């Protein structure tokens, strides 16, 4: 039997419907093993990009384009998404999804490589929003890079912050779950950030950069 909490969370998730382009990109991602952000988390990314009037966004974890589509739909018409992924084939499919959605090629800069090799090459304070959906055990290192990359008032967002309900259960001690718990503590303890945990999708941990 579904509990009231489960029913409420399901309602919140189903509130955000995806169109054919997003559904096709989602199916491709699942087929390729690049599990995409859930619709609630994607809608939150679109909302944040819109609220920020975001022009420059960095994404780690291109996948097959689902999160990128949500971000681009919230960004300014002249905005640019820089997306990093270790799998060139995933990025090829993502580029197809962006084209299918009507986004010009110049709106997206796809970089193939490890996030921790690419992020240090990006400009300090040059971005409105940084979305991170890569290797969970590298999230703490991503955080350090994201704070450097963001302008004051910009937002960092981490997907899978609740990690299939494991983060809230101290009995789960696998490396990914532990890394996500530690990330939460790092964000909470950083005076430069104002955090918010959103229980949409698989959890979206967000934080506004207050100072450099």
BABA-626774 format. One record per atom (N, C-alpha, C): x negated, y, z. Coordinates in steps of 0.1 Angstrom, whole numbers. Atoms other than C-alpha are relative to their C-alpha. Last residue first. Example, Ala and Ser with C-alpha at 12.3 -4.5 7.8 and 13.67 -1.06 7.14 Angstrom:
# residues 2
{{9, -11, 0}};
{{-137, -11, 71}};
{{8, 11, 8}};
{{-9, -12, 0}};
{{-123, -45, 78}};
{{-9, 12, 0}};
This chain:
# residues 212
{{11, 7, 7}};
{{-339, 344, -35}};
{{-8, -9, 10}};
{{12, -8, 0}};
{{-306, 352, -17}};
{{-11, -8, -7}};
{{-2, -13, -6}};
{{-270, 341, -15}};
{{-12, 9, -1}};
{{12, -6, -4}};
{{-270, 312, -39}};
{{2, 14, 5}};
{{4, -13, 6}};
{{-236, 297, -40}};
{{-13, 4, 5}};
{{6, -10, -8}};
{{-233, 260, -32}};
{{-3, 12, -7}};
{{4, -12, 6}};
{{-214, 230, -46}};
{{-6, 10, 10}};
{{6, -9, -10}};
{{-211, 194, -37}};
{{-5, 12, -7}};
{{8, -11, 6}};
{{-187, 177, -60}};
{{-5, 9, 11}};
{{6, -10, -9}};
{{-172, 144, -48}};
{{-9, 9, -8}};
{{8, 8, -9}};
{{-164, 112, -69}};
{{-8, 10, 10}};
{{8, 10, 7}};
{{-136, 130, -87}};
{{-7, -9, 11}};
{{-5, 3, 14}};
{{-125, 159, -65}};
{{-9, -10, -7}};
{{-3, 15, 2}};
{{-133, 159, -28}};
{{7, -3, -12}};
{{-13, 2, 6}};
{{-150, 194, -30}};
{{3, -15, -2}};
{{-2, 14, 5}};
{{-178, 200, -6}};
{{14, -1, -5}};
{{-14, 5, 0}};
{{-186, 237, -3}};
{{0, -14, -5}};
{{-5, 12, 7}};
{{-220, 253, 5}};
{{15, -3, 1}};
{{-13, 2, -7}};
{{-233, 288, 11}};
{{7, -11, -6}};
{{-11, 6, 7}};
{{-270, 289, 2}};
{{13, 0, 9}};
{{-2, -7, 13}};
{{-301, 309, 10}};
{{13, -4, -7}};
{{-6, -13, -2}};
{{-299, 298, 46}};
{{2, 8, -12}};
{{8, -10, 8}};
{{-306, 262, 36}};
{{7, 14, 2}};
{{10, -6, -8}};
{{-294, 238, 64}};
{{-8, 11, -7}};
{{-6, -6, -12}};
{{-261, 228, 48}};
{{-10, 8, 8}};
{{-8, -11, 5}};
{{-278, 222, 14}};
{{6, 7, 12}};
{{9, -11, 5}};
{{-305, 201, 30}};
{{8, 12, -4}};
{{6, -6, -11}};
{{-280, 181, 51}};
{{-9, 12, -5}};
{{-10, -8, -7}};
{{-259, 173, 21}};
{{-6, 8, 12}};
{{-3, -12, 8}};
{{-289, 162, 2}};
{{10, 9, 7}};
{{11, -10, -3}};
{{-299, 139, 30}};
{{2, 13, -8}};
{{-2, -5, -14}};
{{-265, 122, 28}};
{{-11, 11, 3}};
{{-12, -10, 1}};
{{-269, 119, -10}};
{{3, 6, 14}};
{{5, -12, 7}};
{{-304, 103, -6}};
{{11, 11, -1}};
{{8, -7, -10}};
{{-290, 78, 20}};
{{-5, 14, -7}};
{{-9, -6, -10}};
{{-263, 68, -5}};
{{-8, 8, 10}};
{{-8, -11, 6}};
{{-288, 63, -33}};
{{9, 7, 10}};
{{8, -12, 2}};
{{-312, 44, -11}};
{{7, 11, -7}};
{{8, 2, 13}};
{{-287, 19, 2}};
{{-7, 13, -3}};
{{13, -5, -2}};
{{-277, 25, 39}};
{{-9, -2, -13}};
{{6, 1, 13}};
{{-239, 21, 39}};
{{-14, 7, 1}};
{{4, 14, 1}};
{{-228, 15, 75}};
{{-7, -2, -14}};
{{14, 1, -4}};
{{-227, 53, 80}};
{{-5, -15, -1}};
{{0, 12, -8}};
{{-195, 55, 59}};
{{-15, -3, 4}};
{{-7, -2, -12}};
{{-189, 90, 46}};
{{-1, -11, 10}};
{{7, -11, -7}};
{{-216, 87, 19}};
{{7, 2, 14}};
{{11, 5, -8}};
{{-201, 54, 7}};
{{-7, 10, 9}};
{{-4, 0, -14}};
{{-167, 66, -5}};
{{-11, -5, 9}};
{{-9, 11, -1}};
{{-177, 59, -42}};
{{4, -3, 15}};
{{6, 13, 5}};
{{-207, 82, -40}};
{{9, -12, 4}};
{{-6, 9, -9}};
{{-193, 112, -20}};
{{-3, -15, -4}};
{{4, -4, -13}};
{{-216, 137, -37}};
{{6, -9, 11}};
{{1, 13, -8}};
{{-212, 119, -70}};
{{-4, 3, 14}};
{{-10, 10, 1}};
{{-218, 152, -89}};
{{-3, -12, 9}};
{{5, 14, 1}};
{{-240, 180, -77}};
{{12, -9, -1}};
{{-10, 10, -2}};
{{-231, 217, -83}};
{{-6, -14, -2}};
{{5, 13, 3}};
{{-254, 248, -80}};
{{11, -10, 3}};
{{-5, 12, -7}};
{{-238, 282, -82}};
{{-7, -12, -5}};
{{-2, 12, 8}};
{{-251, 317, -91}};
{{4, -12, 9}};
{{-15, 1, 4}};
{{-245, 347, -69}};
{{3, -12, -9}};
{{-8, -2, -12}};
{{-283, 354, -68}};
{{15, 1, -4}};
{{0, -14, -4}};
{{-296, 341, -101}};
{{7, 1, 13}};
{{-12, -8, -1}};
{{-302, 304, -103}};
{{-3, 15, 3}};
{{-5, -3, 13}};
{{-334, 287, -116}};
{{12, 10, 1}};
{{9, -8, 8}};
{{-353, 287, -83}};
{{7, 5, -13}};
{{1, -13, -8}};
{{-324, 274, -63}};
{{-9, 10, -7}};
{{-12, -7, 3}};
{{-319, 247, -90}};
{{0, 14, 7}};
{{1, -7, 13}};
{{-355, 236, -89}};
{{12, 8, -2}};
{{11, -10, -1}};
{{-354, 230, -51}};
{{-1, 7, -14}};
{{-5, -11, -7}};
{{-320, 212, -55}};
{{-11, 11, 1}};
{{-8, -8, 9}};
{{-333, 190, -83}};
{{5, 12, 8}};
{{9, -8, 9}};
{{-360, 178, -59}};
{{7, 8, -10}};
{{7, -10, -9}};
{{-334, 168, -33}};
{{-10, 9, -8}};
{{-9, -12, -3}};
{{-313, 152, -60}};
{{-7, 10, 8}};
{{8, -12, 4}};
{{-342, 129, -72}};
{{8, 13, 4}};
{{11, -1, -9}};
{{-328, 98, -54}};
{{-9, 12, -3}};
{{-4, -5, -13}};
{{-295, 104, -71}};
{{-12, 2, 10}};
{{5, 10, -9}};
{{-310, 102, -106}};
{{3, 4, 14}};
{{11, 9, 4}};
{{-289, 125, -127}};
{{-3, -10, 10}};
{{-6, 13, 0}};
{{-257, 145, -124}};
{{-10, -10, -6}};
{{10, 10, -2}};
{{-268, 181, -116}};
{{8, -14, 1}};
{{-7, 12, -3}};
{{-249, 212, -127}};
{{-9, -12, -1}};
{{8, 12, 3}};
{{-267, 245, -126}};
{{8, -12, 5}};
{{-5, 12, -5}};
{{-247, 277, -130}};
{{-9, -11, -3}};
{{-11, -2, -8}};
{{-255, 313, -136}};
{{5, -12, 7}};
{{-12, 8, 2}};
{{-290, 309, -149}};
{{11, 3, 10}};
{{-6, -2, 13}};
{{-321, 329, -154}};
{{13, -6, -3}};
{{-11, -9, -1}};
{{-334, 333, -119}};
{{8, 3, -13}};
{{-4, -4, -13}};
{{-367, 317, -127}};
{{12, 9, -1}};
{{3, -13, -6}};
{{-369, 305, -163}};
{{6, 2, 14}};
{{-11, -10, 2}};
{{-370, 269, -174}};
{{-3, 12, 9}};
{{3, -9, 11}};
{{-403, 249, -176}};
{{11, 11, -3}};
{{11, -10, -3}};
{{-400, 235, -141}};
{{-3, 9, -12}};
{{-5, -11, -8}};
{{-366, 219, -152}};
{{-11, 10, 4}};
{{-5, -11, 8}};
{{-381, 198, -180}};
{{4, 12, 9}};
{{10, -5, 9}};
{{-404, 174, -162}};
{{5, 12, -7}};
{{10, -6, -8}};
{{-382, 169, -132}};
{{-12, 4, -8}};
{{-4, -13, -6}};
{{-352, 164, -154}};
{{-12, 6, 7}};
{{-3, 1, -14}};
{{-369, 136, -174}};
{{3, 14, 6}};
{{11, 2, -10}};
{{-367, 141, -211}};
{{4, -1, 14}};
{{2, 14, -4}};
{{-346, 149, -241}};
{{-12, -1, 9}};
{{14, 3, -2}};
{{-336, 186, -243}};
{{-1, -15, 5}};
{{1, 13, -6}};
{{-302, 196, -258}};
{{-15, -3, 1}};
{{14, 4, 1}};
{{-297, 233, -263}};
{{-2, -13, 7}};
{{6, 11, -8}};
{{-260, 240, -269}};
{{-14, -2, -3}};
{{-5, -1, -14}};
{{-241, 271, -281}};
{{-7, -10, 9}};
{{8, -10, -8}};
{{-262, 273, -312}};
{{4, 2, 14}};
{{12, 6, -5}};
{{-246, 242, -326}};
{{-9, 8, 8}};
{{11, -1, 10}};
{{-212, 259, -328}};
{{-13, -6, 6}};
{{11, -9, -5}};
{{-185, 246, -305}};
{{-12, 0, -10}};
{{1, -13, 6}};
{{-154, 233, -323}};
{{-11, 10, 5}};
{{-8, -10, -8}};
{{-144, 205, -300}};
{{-1, 14, -6}};
{{-14, 4, 1}};
{{-156, 179, -326}};
{{9, 10, 7}};
{{-4, -4, 14}};
{{-189, 197, -328}};
{{15, -3, -2}};
{{-1, -15, 0}};
{{-193, 194, -290}};
{{4, 5, -14}};
{{-11, -4, -8}};
{{-184, 157, -292}};
{{2, 15, 0}};
{{-12, 3, 8}};
{{-209, 151, -320}};
{{13, 4, 7}};
{{0, -11, 10}};
{{-236, 168, -299}};
{{12, -2, -10}};
{{-5, -12, -7}};
{{-227, 145, -270}};
{{1, 11, -11}};
{{-14, 2, -1}};
{{-231, 114, -293}};
{{6, 13, 7}};
{{-5, 0, 13}};
{{-266, 125, -302}};
{{16, 0, 0}};
{{-1, -14, 4}};
{{-273, 133, -266}};
{{5, 1, -14}};
{{-11, -6, -8}};
{{-264, 98, -255}};
{{1, 14, -5}};
{{-13, 5, 7}};
{{-287, 85, -283}};
{{12, 5, 7}};
{{-3, -7, 12}};
{{-316, 107, -270}};
{{13, -4, -7}};
{{-5, 9, 10}};
{{-314, 91, -235}};
{{4, 8, -13}};
{{11, 8, 5}};
{{-335, 109, -209}};
{{3, -9, -12}};
{{-3, 14, -2}};
{{-310, 137, -205}};
{{-12, -8, -5}};
{{12, 9, -1}};
{{-312, 175, -202}};
{{4, -14, 2}};
{{-4, 13, -5}};
{{-285, 200, -212}};
{{-12, -9, -1}};
{{12, 7, 1}};
{{-290, 238, -217}};
{{2, -13, 7}};
{{2, 11, -9}};
{{-256, 254, -223}};
{{-13, -8, -3}};
{{8, 12, 5}};
{{-255, 287, -240}};
{{-2, -10, 11}};
{{9, 8, -10}};
{{-229, 314, -236}};
{{-7, -11, -6}};
{{14, -1, 4}};
{{-216, 337, -263}};
{{-10, -7, 9}};
{{2, 5, 14}};
{{-180, 326, -260}};
{{-14, 1, -5}};
{{-2, -11, 10}};
{{-184, 330, -222}};
{{-1, -5, -14}};
{{10, -10, 2}};
{{-183, 297, -203}};
{{5, 11, -9}};
{{-1, -10, -11}};
{{-153, 277, -190}};
{{-10, 12, -2}};
{{-13, -6, 0}};
{{-148, 256, -221}};
{{2, 11, 10}};
{{-1, -10, 11}};
{{-185, 251, -224}};
{{13, 6, -1}};
{{8, -12, -3}};
{{-186, 236, -189}};
{{1, 10, -11}};
{{-6, -8, -10}};
{{-158, 211, -195}};
{{-7, 13, 3}};
{{-12, -5, 6}};
{{-173, 200, -228}};
{{7, 9, 10}};
{{3, -11, 9}};
{{-207, 196, -212}};
{{12, 7, -6}};
{{2, -11, -9}};
{{-192, 174, -185}};
{{-4, 13, -8}};
{{-12, -4, -7}};
{{-178, 151, -211}};
{{-2, 12, 9}};
{{-6, -14, 2}};
{{-207, 152, -235}};
{{12, 4, 8}};
{{-5, -1, 14}};
{{-220, 116, -241}};
{{9, 13, -1}};
{{-9, 11, 3}};
{{-243, 117, -210}};
{{5, 1, -15}};
{{-9, -3, 11}};
{{-258, 151, -207}};
{{10, -11, -2}};
{{-8, 11, 2}};
{{-273, 144, -173}};
{{11, 3, -11}};
{{8, 12, 0}};
{{-289, 175, -159}};
{{9, -12, -1}};
{{-6, 13, -4}};
{{-270, 206, -169}};
{{-10, -11, -1}};
{{9, 11, 2}};
{{-282, 242, -171}};
{{8, -13, 5}};
{{-3, 11, -9}};
{{-258, 271, -177}};
{{-11, -11, -3}};
{{11, 10, 0}};
{{-264, 305, -191}};
{{2, -10, 10}};
{{6, -1, 13}};
{{-235, 329, -200}};
{{-11, -11, -2}};
{{13, 6, 2}};
{{-212, 321, -171}};
{{-5, 2, -14}};
{{2, -6, 14}};
{{-182, 344, -165}};
{{-14, -4, -5}};
{{13, -7, 1}};
{{-188, 332, -129}};
{{-2, 8, -13}};
{{0, -10, -10}};
{{-151, 324, -124}};
{{-13, 8, 0}};
{{-9, -11, 3}};
{{-150, 307, -158}};
{{-1, 11, 11}};
{{6, -8, 11}};
{{-180, 286, -151}};
{{8, 12, -4}};
{{11, -7, -5}};
{{-166, 276, -117}};
{{-7, 8, -11}};
{{-5, -11, -8}};
{{-132, 267, -132}};
{{-12, 8, 5}};
{{-6, -10, 9}};
{{-148, 246, -159}};
{{5, 12, 7}};
{{11, -6, 7}};
{{-169, 228, -134}};
{{5, 11, -9}};
{{7, -9, -9}};
{{-139, 222, -112}};
{{-12, 7, -6}};
{{-8, -12, -1}};
{{-120, 208, -142}};
{{-6, 10, 10}};
{{2, -8, 13}};
{{-148, 184, -148}};
{{7, 13, 1}};
{{13, -7, -1}};
{{-147, 173, -111}};
{{-3, 8, -13}};
{{-1, -10, -10}};
{{-110, 166, -114}};
{{-13, 7, 2}};
{{-7, -13, 4}};
{{-114, 149, -147}};
{{1, 11, 10}};
{{-15, 2, 0}};
{{-140, 124, -135}};
{{7, 13, -3}};
{{-7, -6, -11}};
{{-177, 130, -144}};
{{15, -2, -2}};
{{-2, -14, -1}};
{{-190, 106, -170}};
{{7, 5, 12}};
{{-13, -2, -7}};
{{-204, 71, -167}};
{{2, 15, 2}};
{{2, -13, -6}};
{{-232, 68, -192}};
{{13, 5, 6}};
{{5, 1, -13}};
{{-231, 31, -198}};
{{-4, 13, 6}};
{{15, -2, 0}};
{{-228, 35, -235}};
{{-6, -2, 13}};
{{5, 10, 8}};
{{-192, 22, -237}};
{{-15, 0, 0}};
{{-2, 13, -7}};
{{-182, 43, -207}};
{{-6, -11, -8}};
{{9, 1, -11}};
{{-198, 74, -224}};
{{2, -13, 8}};
{{13, 3, 5}};
{{-180, 67, -257}};
{{-10, -1, 12}};
{{1, 14, 4}};
{{-147, 64, -239}};
{{-14, -4, -5}};
{{0, 9, -12}};
{{-153, 97, -221}};
{{-1, -15, -4}};
{{13, -1, -6}};
{{-162, 115, -253}};
{{-1, -9, 12}};
{{9, 7, 9}};
{{-130, 102, -269}};
{{-14, 0, 5}};
{{-3, 14, -2}};
{{-109, 113, -239}};
{{-9, -9, -9}};
{{5, 5, -12}};
{{-125, 147, -240}};
{{1, -15, 2}};
{{15, -1, 2}};
{{-118, 152, -277}};
{{-7, -5, 13}};
{{5, 11, 8}};
{{-82, 139, -273}};
{{-16, 0, -1}};
{{-5, 1, 14}};
{{-73, 162, -245}};
{{-7, -11, -7}};
{{10, -2, 11}};
{{-79, 157, -208}};
{{6, -2, -13}};
{{-2, 9, 12}};
{{-53, 162, -180}};
{{-11, 3, -10}};
{{9, -5, 11}};
{{-62, 177, -146}};
{{0, -10, -12}};
{{-5, -13, 3}};
{{-33, 171, -121}};
{{-8, 6, -12}};
{{-8, 1, 12}};
{{-43, 134, -122}};
{{6, 14, -4}};
{{8, 5, 11}};
{{-71, 140, -98}};
{{8, 0, -13}};
{{10, -11, 3}};
{{-51, 161, -73}};
{{-8, -4, -13}};
{{-8, -11, 6}};
{{-23, 135, -74}};
{{-9, 11, -5}};
{{-3, 4, 13}};
{{-48, 107, -68}};
{{8, 11, -7}};
{{12, -1, 8}};
{{-62, 126, -38}};
{{3, -4, -15}};
{{3, -14, 2}};
{{-27, 130, -24}};
{{-12, 3, -9}};
{{-10, -5, 9}};
{{-18, 94, -29}};
{{-3, 15, -3}};
{{3, 5, 14}};
{{-50, 83, -13}};
{{9, 5, -10}};
{{13, -6, 5}};
{{-44, 105, 17}};
{{-4, -4, -14}};
{{-3, -14, 4}};
{{-7, 94, 20}};
{{-13, 7, -5}};
{{-2, -9, -11}};
{{-19, 57, 20}};
{{3, 14, -5}};
{{7, -12, 1}};
{{-13, 34, -9}};
{{3, 9, 12}};
{{-8, -12, 0}};
{{0, 0, 0}};
{{-9, 13, 0}};
